[in-house]
């Protein structure tokens, strides 16, 4: 039985009331739902223009947070969003579940048996969805429908309040949300979305947020494949010029004799082949942003003309005497070390200083600790859609292998690896749940000891009895580990909960709440 008592509803309401005041308010909403309804997994998804984006979850593999679910492509999500009432799916439902094979601590081939979805509506508008899943059949059948409606209403109001508080806490959030409302669908379809929650990515987001509203020239530096163009797009979308175009120029792809024409335009007859007037990129970007990619490849002969155009906001078309005023914000990108290029006289120092008013360094993938599962999930969902697969997941061993690789080609290489792996996995399992395993991840060179470890782990996951491993209760093991870490932190802090929370990178209130749930006395010094 999985009944919801009046006391449980009251506790749920109190949990929600405290959740909105905390930094991790979305995670707290998920905690509250899971504490009220017994289940193996809970996901909170926010809705924008037909796409559901996970913003908090418990019980599913990490790569879920990188996925984006187009409602029309997932029958169960479509049914949940179609009405205003909770939806419970029968255990024998033929509709594919978007989370099949992703429940933590269970066989990756295992399908979800109990599935329930609660649409979150506010003033008639769908703002999000809460999904609950269990590997136990029929576990949600006896829950009172009225109780579920109450939970859905309270969760919707809490989600809306949490979203509003997120907006109020950031000075530029209103402009960013307006932009997101206009462009969310096109960004998801085109893959123009920055994915990552690592510390270095949070620093990058802060830098973008700080400088985007200004008109400073920005130099984006980073290795090949790290996503410099995505950073440029994010800067433009968050700027005051976002309603006007961002014009892209690949400085490495233009023949040297045509670069000035490409940038500043030309008149008919200015040179052989100029059979008509043509406006340059500066004119096309007037009022908006000009993105100069691979700026380090620009020949010295052209750098002087570019410098004058940036300094004076004036251009002169090839073959024309008149000067034209423009209003262009410059963003440049390079994978070269321009300071070294300046020192070796391959790049003008005055142009370098003009471009690098606010330099931004994009971290390499190997610096982005914890981001690989999210990116892998994002790419997996994208290729699932392109290949027409019911479900495409990554095994735990596959994710471990991805995290062990050094990624010289960065995010672009990861995308290509996942695309190849998706094709190989599809060939092995053309229907049902398609799982990417280490054997599908071709071209990744890691040390032999790690390869042996991955293969042993994969074998144990597929057949624990044959591999000589005893089954374990993952939830109990996790709680045991959490207890141990909290006790050590408290001992090191001499019972000071605030200090212990800082050492665990947690909010004090969250730490005490977790400690209570684990049976650790709160407010007393913990001794071994």
C-alpha positions as a printed NumPy array, in Angstrom:
array([[  0.   ,   0.   ,   0.   ],
       [  1.263,   3.493,  -0.79 ],
       [ -1.371,   5.663,   0.867],
       [ -0.867,   9.379,   1.579],
       [ -2.154,  10.365,   5.029],
       [ -3.271,  13.82 ,   6.163],
       [ -0.126,  14.038,   8.299],
       [  1.978,  13.226,   5.245],
       [  0.249,  15.994,   3.282],
       [  0.872,  18.424,   6.147],
       [  4.569,  17.465,   6.26 ],
       [  4.715,  17.863,   2.485],
       [  3.266,  21.382,   2.731],
       [  5.759,  22.342,   5.448],
       [  8.669,  20.951,   3.422],
       [  7.572,  22.976,   0.401],
       [  7.243,  26.146,   2.475],
       [ 10.857,  25.834,   3.621],
       [ 12.148,  24.722,   0.216],
       [ 11.603,  28.028,  -1.614],
       [ 13.906,  29.929,   0.748],
       [ 16.879,  27.646,   0.125],
       [ 19.506,  27.823,  -2.587],
       [ 18.765,  24.281,  -3.763],
       [ 14.996,  24.859,  -3.774],
       [ 14.311,  22.581,  -6.762],
       [ 16.149,  19.67 ,  -5.148],
       [ 14.195,  20.293,  -1.941],
       [ 10.929,  20.01 ,  -3.854],
       [ 12.049,  16.609,  -5.141],
       [ 13.023,  15.551,  -1.606],
       [  9.564,  16.55 ,  -0.362],
       [  7.778,  14.517,  -3.038],
       [  9.922,  11.451,  -2.407],
       [  9.373,  11.719,   1.349],
       [  5.61 ,  11.787,   0.799],
       [  5.25 ,   9.04 ,  -1.819],
       [  7.349,   5.883,  -1.656],
       [  9.115,   5.398,  -4.994],
       [ 12.473,   4.583,  -6.574],
       [ 12.868,   7.745,  -8.631],
       [ 11.467,  11.28 ,  -8.826],
       [ 12.158,  13.861, -11.544],
       [ 11.127,  17.527, -11.604],
       [ 10.992,  18.889, -15.153],
       [ 10.296,  22.455, -16.24 ],
       [  8.273,  23.124, -19.399],
       [  9.241,  25.52 , -22.19 ],
       [  7.648,  25.455, -25.636],
       [  6.954,  21.743, -25.85 ],
       [ 10.249,  20.662, -24.252],
       [ 10.62 ,  19.252, -20.719],
       [ 13.995,  19.957, -19.105],
       [ 15.016,  18.115, -15.891],
       [ 16.019,  20.57 , -13.144],
       [ 16.203,  18.144, -10.209],
       [ 16.022,  14.365,  -9.764],
       [ 16.692,  11.529,  -7.385],
       [ 17.06 ,   7.834,  -8.178],
       [ 18.103,   7.96 , -11.839],
       [ 21.505,   7.997, -13.522],
       [ 23.398,  11.297, -13.706],
       [ 23.146,  11.65 , -17.475],
       [ 19.391,  12.323, -17.148],
       [ 20.135,  15.958, -16.269],
       [ 21.702,  16.501, -19.668],
       [ 18.644,  15.236, -21.556],
       [ 15.874,  17.344, -23.079],
       [ 12.524,  15.665, -23.701],
       [ 10.403,  16.873, -26.599],
       [  6.892,  16.06 , -25.379],
       [  5.536,  14.922, -28.735],
       [  8.3  ,  12.299, -29.007],
       [  7.513,  10.564, -25.691],
       [  4.009,   9.02 , -25.471],
       [  3.915,   8.867, -21.672],
       [  5.044,  12.461, -21.215],
       [  2.561,  13.502, -23.889],
       [ -0.272,  11.798, -22.004],
       [  0.791,  13.358, -18.679],
       [  0.873,  16.842, -20.189],
       [ -2.399,  16.429, -22.082],
       [ -4.632,  16.929, -19.007],
       [ -4.76 ,  18.659, -15.647],
       [ -4.874,  15.528, -13.481],
       [ -2.289,  12.966, -12.339],
       [ -1.792,  10.015, -14.68 ],
       [ -0.999,   6.455, -13.528],
       [  0.155,   3.976, -16.139],
       [ -0.658,   0.272, -15.785],
       [  2.299,  -2.051, -15.232],
       [  1.658,  -3.708, -18.595],
       [  1.368,  -0.431, -20.521],
       [  2.775,  -0.719, -24.044],
       [  3.88 ,   2.93 , -24.055],
       [  7.711,   3.253, -23.831],
       [  8.958,   4.85 , -20.626],
       [ 11.558,   7.629, -21.107],
       [ 13.484,   6.391, -18.041],
       [ 13.715,   2.681, -18.907],
       [ 17.151,   1.357, -17.975],
       [ 18.086,   4.453, -15.941],
       [ 16.969,   3.544, -12.388],
       [ 20.026,   3.474, -10.107],
       [ 21.007,   0.211,  -8.46 ],
       [ 19.139,  -1.996, -10.914],
       [ 19.871,  -3.904, -14.105],
       [ 20.269,  -1.471, -16.999],
       [ 17.992,  -3.683, -19.121],
       [ 15.209,  -3.462, -16.537],
       [ 12.109,  -1.559, -17.556],
       [ 10.225,   0.692, -15.151],
       [  7.127,  -1.148, -13.828],
       [  5.202,   1.616, -12.056],
       [  5.018,   5.065, -13.562],
       [  3.014,   8.089, -12.519],
       [  3.092,  11.676, -13.705],
       [  1.705,  14.837, -12.124],
       [  1.304,  17.828, -14.484],
       [  2.008,  21.162, -12.797],
       [ -0.408,  23.801, -14.033],
       [ -0.669,  27.415, -12.91 ],
       [ -3.506,  29.603, -14.191],
       [ -4.188,  27.074, -16.921],
       [ -0.562,  27.019, -18.155],
       [  1.673,  23.955, -17.938],
       [  4.836,  25.038, -16.124],
       [  6.313,  21.644, -15.334],
       [  5.88 ,  17.974, -14.562],
       [  6.768,  15.675, -11.68 ],
       [  7.3  ,  12.034, -12.623],
       [  7.508,   9.153, -10.142],
       [  8.797,   5.702, -11.006],
       [  9.196,   2.381,  -9.239],
       [ 10.463,  -1.027, -10.255],
       [  7.639,  -2.548,  -8.169],
       [  4.459,  -3.093, -10.233],
       [  1.208,  -1.391,  -9.201],
       [  2.841,   0.478,  -6.306],
       [  0.946,   3.717,  -7.064],
       [ -2.491,   2.171,  -7.646],
       [ -3.9  ,   2.725,  -4.147],
       [ -2.946,   6.386,  -3.753],
       [ -6.021,   8.567,  -3.345],
       [ -6.581,  10.675,  -6.478],
       [ -7.629,  13.698,  -4.454],
       [ -4.393,  13.542,  -2.462],
       [ -2.414,  13.467,  -5.71 ],
       [ -4.3  ,  16.512,  -7.006],
       [ -3.492,  18.38 ,  -3.789],
       [  0.179,  17.422,  -4.104],
       [  0.182,  18.569,  -7.737],
       [ -1.426,  21.928,  -6.891],
       [  0.974,  22.637,  -4.021],
       [  3.985,  21.529,  -6.088],
       [  2.926,  23.779,  -8.991],
       [  2.612,  26.798,  -6.708],
       [  5.958,  26.025,  -5.092],
       [  7.649,  25.547,  -8.459],
       [  6.254,  28.861,  -9.67 ],
       [  7.4  ,  30.643,  -6.497],
       [ 10.841,  29.063,  -6.775],
       [ 11.135,  30.209, -10.377],
       [ 10.132,  33.755,  -9.419],
       [ 12.699,  33.804,  -6.624],
       [ 15.381,  32.583,  -9.035],
       [ 14.485,  35.555, -11.238],
       [ 14.574,  38.062,  -8.385],
       [ 17.927,  36.83 ,  -7.11 ],
       [ 19.678,  37.684, -10.381],
       [ 19.621,  41.287, -11.597],
       [ 19.634,  40.388, -15.28 ],
       [ 17.382,  37.333, -14.976],
       [ 14.305,  39.   , -16.481],
       [ 16.055,  39.709, -19.773],
       [ 17.529,  36.216, -19.881],
       [ 14.153,  34.566, -19.305],
       [ 12.519,  36.694, -21.999],
       [ 15.246,  35.593, -24.385],
       [ 14.851,  31.977, -23.309],
       [ 11.096,  32.126, -23.97 ],
       [ 11.76 ,  33.274, -27.533],
       [ 14.653,  30.995, -28.381],
       [ 14.458,  27.871, -26.212],
       [ 13.088,  25.589, -28.912],
       [ 15.516,  26.733, -31.589],
       [ 18.487,  26.399, -29.205],
       [ 17.512,  22.845, -28.273],
       [ 16.942,  21.819, -31.881],
       [ 20.206,  23.362, -33.038],
       [ 22.214,  22.056, -30.091],
       [ 23.085,  25.629, -29.033],
       [ 22.905,  25.052, -25.299],
       [ 25.672,  25.149, -22.745],
       [ 25.585,  22.054, -20.528],
       [ 27.615,  21.826, -17.33 ],
       [ 27.468,  22.225, -13.557],
       [ 31.158,  21.972, -12.638],
       [ 32.863,  24.753, -10.685],
       [ 34.81 ,  25.963, -13.713],
       [ 31.588,  26.165, -15.755],
       [ 29.849,  28.08 , -12.97 ],
       [ 32.743,  30.55 , -13.076],
       [ 32.29 ,  30.816, -16.844],
       [ 28.542,  31.447, -16.48 ],
       [ 29.255,  34.193, -13.952],
       [ 31.733,  35.852, -16.308],
       [ 29.188,  35.738, -19.166],
       [ 26.471,  37.167, -16.928],
       [ 28.792,  39.961, -15.738],
       [ 30.05 ,  41.185, -19.094],
       [ 27.18 ,  40.364, -21.48 ],
       [ 25.117,  43.552, -20.837],
       [ 28.131,  45.768, -21.562],
       [ 29.526,  46.701, -24.963],
       [ 33.069,  45.61 , -24.075],
       [ 35.055,  43.789, -26.727],
       [ 35.55 ,  40.191, -25.602],
       [ 38.294,  37.718, -26.466],
       [ 37.28 ,  34.084, -25.953],
       [ 40.263,  31.766, -25.579],
       [ 40.334,  27.999, -25.312],
       [ 41.403,  24.742, -26.915],
       [ 39.815,  23.428, -30.1  ],
       [ 36.406,  21.898, -29.461],
       [ 35.655,  23.454, -26.052],
       [ 32.606,  25.391, -27.295],
       [ 33.862,  28.946, -27.886],
       [ 31.06 ,  29.64 , -30.357],
       [ 28.482,  28.59 , -27.743],
       [ 30.017,  31.102, -25.336],
       [ 29.801,  33.804, -28.01 ],
       [ 26.135,  32.992, -28.622],
       [ 25.409,  33.049, -24.886],
       [ 27.063,  36.474, -24.614],
       [ 25.001,  37.823, -27.483],
       [ 21.707,  36.319, -26.249],
       [ 22.233,  37.86 , -22.787],
       [ 23.257,  41.271, -24.172],
       [ 21.19 ,  44.36 , -24.894],
       [ 21.683,  43.599, -28.593],
       [ 19.954,  40.222, -28.504],
       [ 17.049,  41.35 , -30.694],
       [ 19.52 ,  42.103, -33.5  ],
       [ 21.755,  39.61 , -35.339],
       [ 25.042,  38.069, -34.329],
       [ 27.039,  37.777, -37.549],
       [ 29.633,  35.005, -37.758],
       [ 32.983,  35.321, -39.569],
       [ 35.503,  32.472, -39.77 ],
       [ 38.764,  34.349, -40.266],
       [ 40.607,  31.141, -41.176],
       [ 38.252,  30.217, -44.02 ],
       [ 38.449,  33.422, -46.107],
       [ 41.135,  33.861, -48.783],
       [ 43.538,  36.655, -47.823],
       [ 42.692,  38.796, -50.855],
       [ 38.987,  38.749, -49.977],
       [ 39.08 ,  39.373, -46.23 ],
       [ 38.637,  43.164, -46.404],
       [ 35.774,  42.746, -48.846],
       [ 34.174,  40.17 , -46.545],
       [ 34.462,  42.45 , -43.516],
       [ 33.818,  45.904, -45.009],
       [ 32.064,  45.196, -48.333],
       [ 32.915,  46.368, -51.825],
       [ 31.464,  48.266, -54.779],
       [ 30.96 ,  46.936, -58.277],
       [ 34.209,  46.867, -60.234],
       [ 36.459,  47.241, -57.169],
       [ 38.397,  44.141, -58.24 ],
       [ 38.146,  41.288, -60.711],
       [ 34.944,  39.375, -60.013],
       [ 33.214,  42.24 , -58.178],
       [ 30.213,  42.317, -60.503],
       [ 27.885,  44.028, -57.994],
       [ 27.917,  46.049, -54.78 ],
       [ 28.136,  43.964, -51.645],
       [ 27.706,  44.876, -48.001],
       [ 30.288,  43.491, -45.576],
       [ 29.832,  41.747, -42.26 ],
       [ 30.223,  44.965, -40.273],
       [ 27.163,  46.423, -42.005],
       [ 25.168,  43.224, -41.569],
       [ 26.01 ,  43.274, -37.846],
       [ 25.196,  46.986, -37.396],
       [ 23.423,  47.354, -34.052],
       [ 24.234,  43.766, -33.142],
       [ 27.296,  41.591, -32.593],
       [ 30.146,  40.589, -34.9  ],
       [ 31.756,  37.282, -33.939],
       [ 35.265,  36.923, -35.343],
       [ 36.141,  33.247, -34.956],
       [ 39.749,  32.054, -35.356],
       [ 40.963,  35.662, -35.051],
       [ 44.518,  34.389, -34.608],
       [ 44.542,  33.328, -38.269],
       [ 43.934,  36.874, -39.543],
       [ 46.881,  38.072, -41.675],
       [ 48.936,  40.991, -40.354],
       [ 48.101,  43.012, -43.478],
       [ 44.411,  43.087, -42.551],
       [ 44.792,  43.551, -38.812],
       [ 45.417,  47.297, -39.154],
       [ 42.175,  47.848, -41.079],
       [ 40.238,  45.826, -38.503],
       [ 41.795,  47.837, -35.669],
       [ 40.704,  51.146, -37.219],
       [ 37.177,  49.847, -37.76 ],
       [ 36.905,  48.716, -34.116],
       [ 38.463,  51.905, -32.69 ],
       [ 36.448,  54.396, -34.714],
       [ 33.325,  52.308, -35.452],
       [ 33.823,  53.374, -39.066],
       [ 34.286,  51.284, -42.201],
       [ 35.202,  51.922, -45.778],
       [ 34.05 ,  49.515, -48.466],
       [ 36.687,  48.357, -50.943],
       [ 36.67 ,  50.694, -53.946],
       [ 34.58 ,  53.349, -52.196],
       [ 35.689,  56.738, -50.826],
       [ 32.824,  57.3  , -48.392],
       [ 33.131,  56.375, -44.721],
       [ 30.194,  54.674, -42.998],
       [ 29.51 ,  54.758, -39.266],
       [ 28.505,  51.461, -37.639],
       [ 27.563,  50.334, -34.137],
       [ 29.008,  46.86 , -33.669],
       [ 29.963,  44.886, -30.561],
       [ 33.033,  42.702, -31.222],
       [ 33.475,  39.191, -29.854],
       [ 36.584,  37.341, -31.019],
       [ 37.717,  33.767, -30.407],
       [ 40.953,  31.855, -30.837],
       [ 42.625,  28.599, -29.879],
       [ 46.031,  30.264, -30.124],
       [ 47.879,  32.03 , -27.304],
       [ 47.673,  35.56 , -28.679],
       [ 50.13 ,  36.955, -26.145],
       [ 52.743,  34.596, -27.557],
       [ 51.675,  35.514, -31.11 ],
       [ 52.235,  39.185, -30.211],
       [ 55.644,  38.407, -28.719],
       [ 56.619,  36.61 , -31.928],
       [ 55.305,  39.489, -34.094],
       [ 52.542,  37.474, -35.747],
       [ 49.746,  39.528, -34.177],
       [ 49.518,  43.259, -33.579],
       [ 49.788,  44.192, -29.9  ],
       [ 47.412,  47.161, -30.267],
       [ 44.733,  44.946, -31.851],
       [ 45.26 ,  42.316, -29.148],
       [ 44.698,  44.865, -26.374],
       [ 41.671,  46.306, -28.195],
       [ 40.086,  42.869, -28.515],
       [ 40.894,  41.616, -25.011],
       [ 39.147,  44.276, -22.953],
       [ 37.448,  41.362, -21.175],
       [ 39.139,  38.009, -21.874],
       [ 37.205,  34.804, -21.19 ],
       [ 38.949,  31.433, -20.875],
       [ 36.759,  28.429, -21.787],
       [ 37.842,  25.389, -19.75 ],
       [ 38.89 ,  22.173, -21.45 ],
       [ 36.71 ,  19.114, -20.912],
       [ 39.285,  17.437, -18.646],
       [ 38.967,  20.421, -16.267],
       [ 35.177,  20.095, -16.045],
       [ 34.847,  17.589, -13.226],
       [ 31.414,  15.956, -13.183],
       [ 30.199,  17.414, -16.481],
       [ 30.922,  14.419, -18.724],
       [ 27.817,  12.394, -17.684],
       [ 25.591,  15.44 , -18.31 ],
       [ 27.093,  16.117, -21.719],
       [ 26.936,  12.425, -22.612],
       [ 23.256,  12.357, -21.67 ],
       [ 22.564,  15.498, -23.704],
       [ 24.22 ,  14.045, -26.796],
       [ 22.625,  10.62 , -26.232],
       [ 19.146,  12.154, -26.181],
       [ 19.941,  14.14 , -29.322],
       [ 21.123,  11.047, -31.204],
       [ 18.238,   8.977, -29.842],
       [ 15.932,  11.424, -31.565],
       [ 17.929,  11.475, -34.806],
       [ 18.175,   7.672, -34.979],
       [ 14.52 ,   7.119, -34.082],
       [ 15.356,   4.96 , -31.035],
       [ 12.872,   4.251, -28.255],
       [ 15.524,   4.727, -25.561],
       [ 19.29 ,   5.288, -25.593],
       [ 21.147,   4.985, -22.288],
       [ 24.753,   4.691, -21.159],
       [ 25.925,   1.91 , -18.864],
       [ 27.709,   2.824, -15.636],
       [ 30.912,   1.316, -17.016],
       [ 30.583,   3.397, -20.197],
       [ 30.27 ,   6.601, -18.171],
       [ 33.288,   5.561, -16.074],
       [ 35.31 ,   5.026, -19.237],
       [ 34.261,   8.428, -20.598],
       [ 35.355,  10.068, -17.359],
       [ 38.749,   8.31 , -17.446],
       [ 39.642,   9.513, -20.952],
       [ 41.715,  12.716, -21.337],
       [ 39.654,  14.253, -24.238],
       [ 42.201,  16.1  , -26.395],
       [ 39.343,  17.06 , -28.737],
       [ 37.169,  18.28 , -25.844],
       [ 33.358,  18.51 , -26.104],
       [ 33.376,  18.158, -29.878],
       [ 35.249,  14.859, -29.586],
       [ 32.799,  13.643, -26.929],
       [ 29.902,  14.431, -29.254],
       [ 31.511,  12.435, -32.065],
       [ 32.289,   9.505, -29.747],
       [ 28.672,   9.346, -28.552],
       [ 27.37 ,   9.589, -32.13 ],
       [ 29.503,   6.607, -33.221],
       [ 28.62 ,   4.667, -30.08 ],
       [ 24.908,   5.264, -30.696],
       [ 25.212,   3.706, -34.157],
       [ 27.11 ,   0.679, -32.829],
       [ 24.65 ,   0.227, -29.96 ],
       [ 21.707,   0.475, -32.347],
       [ 23.207,  -2.294, -34.485],
       [ 23.419,  -4.509, -31.373],
       [ 19.91 ,  -3.669, -30.118],
       [ 17.764,  -2.187, -32.901],
       [ 14.591,  -2.252, -30.749],
       [ 13.729,  -1.648, -27.093],
       [ 16.306,  -0.16 , -24.724],
       [ 19.538,   0.6  , -26.564],
       [ 22.49 ,   0.691, -24.162],
       [ 25.892,   2.202, -24.933],
       [ 28.577,   0.041, -23.291],
       [ 32.395,   0.396, -23.256],
       [ 32.725,  -1.795, -26.356],
       [ 30.777,   0.834, -28.329],
       [ 33.104,   3.687, -27.275],
       [ 35.711,   3.352, -29.99 ],
       [ 38.911,   5.375, -30.177],
       [ 39.333,   6.01 , -26.432],
       [ 42.841,   5.154, -25.238],
       [ 43.168,   4.706, -21.462],
       [ 45.727,   2.749, -19.443],
       [ 45.444,  -1.051, -19.36 ],
       [ 44.716,  -1.269, -15.641],
       [ 41.697,   0.928, -16.092],
       [ 40.474,  -1.096, -19.055],
       [ 40.63 ,  -4.241, -16.897],
       [ 38.744,  -2.479, -14.118],
       [ 36.002,  -1.367, -16.494],
       [ 35.615,  -4.824, -17.968],
       [ 35.431,  -6.395, -14.497],
       [ 32.844,  -3.833, -13.395],
       [ 30.751,  -4.352, -16.513],
       [ 30.869,  -8.123, -16.04 ],
       [ 29.817,  -7.785, -12.413],
       [ 26.907,  -5.542, -13.352],
       [ 25.68 ,  -7.926, -16.015],
       [ 26.039, -11.111, -13.921],
       [ 26.925, -10.455, -10.27 ],
       [ 26.517, -14.068,  -9.166],
       [ 28.783, -15.487, -11.877],
       [ 31.427, -12.831, -11.208],
       [ 31.578, -13.825,  -7.542],
       [ 29.897, -10.686,  -6.155],
       [ 27.108, -10.719,  -3.63 ],
       [ 24.13 ,  -8.439,  -4.381],
       [ 24.11 ,  -5.23 ,  -2.315],
       [ 21.423,  -2.761,  -1.309],
       [ 22.704,   0.41 ,  -2.996],
       [ 20.461,   2.651,  -0.908],
       [ 21.779,   1.24 ,   2.385],
       [ 25.383,   1.446,   1.165],
       [ 24.858,   5.073,   0.15 ],
       [ 23.33 ,   5.971,   3.509],
       [ 26.171,   4.198,   5.326],
       [ 28.715,   6.221,   3.346],
       [ 26.843,   9.476,   4.035],
       [ 26.728,   8.733,   7.776],
       [ 30.457,   8.028,   7.794],
       [ 31.346,  11.249,   5.969],
       [ 29.089,  13.393,   8.18 ],
       [ 30.523,  11.865,  11.365],
       [ 34.105,  12.475,  10.202],
       [ 33.266,  16.08 ,   9.259],
       [ 31.674,  16.702,  12.68 ],
       [ 34.626,  15.168,  14.484],
       [ 37.047,  17.363,  12.521],
       [ 34.875,  20.417,  13.309],
       [ 34.563,  19.468,  17.019],
       [ 30.794,  19.247,  16.723],
       [ 30.391,  22.61 ,  14.937],
       [ 27.632,  21.978,  12.386],
       [ 28.262,  25.141,  10.36 ],
       [ 31.949,  24.308,   9.978],
       [ 31.133,  20.697,   9.111],
       [ 28.634,  21.865,   6.482],
       [ 31.284,  24.081,   4.867],
       [ 33.766,  21.2  ,   4.725],
       [ 31.115,  19.1  ,   2.948],
       [ 30.174,  21.969,   0.57 ],
       [ 26.611,  21.916,   1.921],
       [ 24.173,  24.383,   3.395],
       [ 23.916,  23.917,   7.187],
       [ 20.132,  23.435,   7.076],
       [ 20.495,  20.768,   4.393],
       [ 23.176,  18.984,   6.423],
       [ 21.073,  18.87 ,   9.589],
       [ 18.039,  17.705,   7.627],
       [ 20.078,  14.902,   6.028],
       [ 21.556,  13.973,   9.416],
       [ 18.077,  13.654,  10.93 ],
       [ 16.99 ,  11.383,   8.101],
       [ 20.078,   9.217,   8.641],
       [ 19.468,   8.979,  12.398],
       [ 22.361,  11.219,  13.478],
       [ 21.649,  13.383,  16.53 ],
       [ 21.5  ,  17.055,  15.608],
       [ 22.881,  19.733,  17.889],
       [ 25.239,  17.469,  19.808],
       [ 28.929,  16.85 ,  19.348],
       [ 29.432,  13.537,  17.59 ],
       [ 32.044,  11.257,  19.073],
       [ 33.322,   7.968,  17.786]])
